[in-house]
Amino acid sequence: MKKQLMIAGTMLMLASCAKMRSVETHVLEQSYGQACPKPEYVATIWRDADIRGGAYVSTSLRFANLVKEAQEKYGKDVTIQNVRWDLQNGKRRSVVYDVIKCK
């Protein structure tokens, strides 16, 4: 009985320390603009959520902020696609996306 209780306690401690991770993807059907029929690849950007006061702030990973960042860096005629957010415990921690130009 003691051995079973010890194993159960160990499993509970290990499970409580585990971090839940998943991926959230933005697909074309969720887009608010027109689809780009012939996209020209420009770059791939990766970034982490901002850290303020020791805590992650995921507002910097909003779709509008990502488009704005890409346009500031590569010009007003670019947009983004293939957006993948990495989630930890349901909160956005980082993002990877492609910058494209529509021909």
Helices and strands as residue ranges (DSSP letters): H 2-17, E 21-26, G 28-30, E 39-48, E 50-52, E 55-57, G 58-61, H 63-74, E 78-88, E 91-102
